[in-house]
């Protein structure tokens, strides 16, 4: 025997962390009284902020740490040539230029405050105005004194990298035009309302002090004309929408509003013509003003919502190194690339577009699109996909597709398409909205007739106008699509791709959730469950396995990496491998062999009787035994097999707490599947049914049987390829492995992160989506019930009604953005405590 002395291994220690003084992220601890920083970037940003006298930033920002975005030299280089980067430059009077850029790292008002206050520190920068709704900044600068790249460099040092602005130009132009129309309409309505109010005051004063018939008639006609102008010009948008709805035979909220304005206009003209009765023109003009203000507020809230959703769904454009014809390399946004361009991709960079490798060999991290965590080798002539990561060596690539034409672009298009689907809640809202308008019109007729009979036509007209103005089904129509769209955007940000928004409504009702084993509940790779032997032999065994290219050898090396070795590195000689059996070599001159029992027998080693019982227990658990021999003896055995994901127990506990029943549906050996199920049961997870050795056809039959059993919604979580039939047959299929495009073609949901915790997030978020929609529905119905009742009973004036009308829509927008769906990381405890 070889005497190796005392145990040469000790567990690795993990140092405690403290918050970074700048960004709040975990950082290495420092000596007492010294500030800690997670990186030199934060240290520099902290110093720069204090140098500029802007230390109030740390008092303004929230305490919660945000993700600090580090400086990107490529992004700054891309902004050195604004034309190549696709940045639109507006030339202003006085020699100033104006650009709008995307700014990363914005978290709160303190970030906006800091960016806008740094203008004096950059000569030539006139102003920097941040728009938080879409995370952009407008820079106005003197191109003679400074450049956009210089401003970007300074902001990047503060943790706010700039990149070319991306948005829909047609949408931006539409928003600008509609905003201008609203402003003009509000200004005109305010002018007419103010003058109508003065005319009204003159008439009211004349009634009290006396006024000649001629002057009264003149003022009545002037007021009536002002009211008519208010209804015809700033109020025309309500008549236009109502008329289109009538032509299309579709009830619309503007129909009662238009009728209310028409009643007020006719009342004003009748009063001016007859010289008797109530004067409506002042109320009419003020009503139009308030309606236009309310419509503008609603427009602003909706456009900001669209900007926010677009930002959530927007795929961050990478900066690509484009190789020009002369050989020089320029930095450009990846969405500016075209088929036929050549790009250089260094190690550690994201692939900017789909293409073919022209030169170089490397390895790719394709986990975003394929679900495969093991690096994939790539070489000349092979195709690669944008969005993957180049790991080891530089590559030269010929672009085939970029931007929206790439696989990632098509993937995002599929997610965006899901926001347009009409779910049952949306269809229900449409049906309620149509009947709502019909009911309101009927109630208006009833209100006018009742008040006209009980009091007089003047009072009846006023209360009817209030009813028609205050009734608003907009919140009903906004609730479902807005809540679902926001949830889809947040899910995409967490790498949960949802093709069909209907799934969120289905997943809100707990039922039966089936899980595949390999790669879903388990890691999908060989893992050392236990080492039955002395730890002192691990360094020599690891040294022998270091020469072997095999999954089991890799697992042993990972197991050995969990310890620190204090001895000198070992020299391996005479290494020999037997395919399917094992390996043998000499480590520092000592013979070492690792392999199965047949390899041990072939080399003349006998398995000690003390290990025989252990080996049988390993086999009963569906695991494999790998023996290790040193010198002349078998010194131990590894229990090897697939292992549960670290988050499996907590995730399944969270899923159960949400009311779901669990089952395992696997093609692996029954003993292995039962062993996994037993492990879960020992941790308090109730597995209702466990099925092993299931073929794809048998999995499909099980899903169909489960659907017929009436257990509620049936969900399958598994491999996007191997479990394709079961995923497609389930009420909701959730793919956690496999190619993203193939998975989304089969299953409506694909989890690119491959984490079971994302399934908990998804189920919890689905319940929050439906709860949010119901809350918005209830708020809208409650608002309309109360306000319509008050208007019919005469408690609300038309002007007050105009103030209340936009509140329901704005309230729904606020409630939608406050939804907890995918808003924060969900823990098991959160799920269990959720109402």
Secondary structure by P-SEA (a helix, b strand, c coil): cccccccccccbbbbbbbcccccccbbbbccccbbbbccaaaaaaaaaaaaaccccccccccccccccccccaaaaaaaccccccbbbbbbcccbbbbbbbbbcccccaaaaaaaaacccccccccccccccccbbbbbbbccccccaaaaaaaaaaaccccccccccaaaaaaaaaaaaaaaaaaaaaaaaaaaaaaaaaaaaaaaaccccaaaaaaaaaaaaaaaaaaaaccaaaaaaaaaaaaaacccccaaaaaaaaaaaaaaaaaaaaacccccaaaaaaaaaaaaaaaaaaaaaaaaaaaaaaaaaaccbbbbbbccccccbbbbbccccccccbbbbbcccccccccccccccccccccccccccccbbbbccccccccccccccbbbbbbbcccccccaaaaaaaaaaaaaacccaaaaaaaaaaaaaaaaaaaaaaaaaaaaaaaccaaaaaaaaaaaaaacccccccccaaaaaaaaaaaaaaaccccccaaaaaaaccccbbbbbccccccccccccccccccccaaaaaaaaacccccaaaaaaaaaaacccccccbbbbccccccccccbbbbcccbbbbbccaaaaaaacccccccaaaaaaaaaaacbbbbbbbcccccccccccccccccaaaaaaaaaaaabbbbbbbbcccaaaaaaaaaaaaaaccccccccccccaaaaaaaaaaaaaccccbbbbbcccccaaaaaaaccbbbbccccaaaaaaccccccccccaaaaaaaaaaaaaaaaaaaaaaaaaaaaaaaaaaaaaaccccaaaaaaacaaaaaaaaaaaaacccccccccaaaaaacc
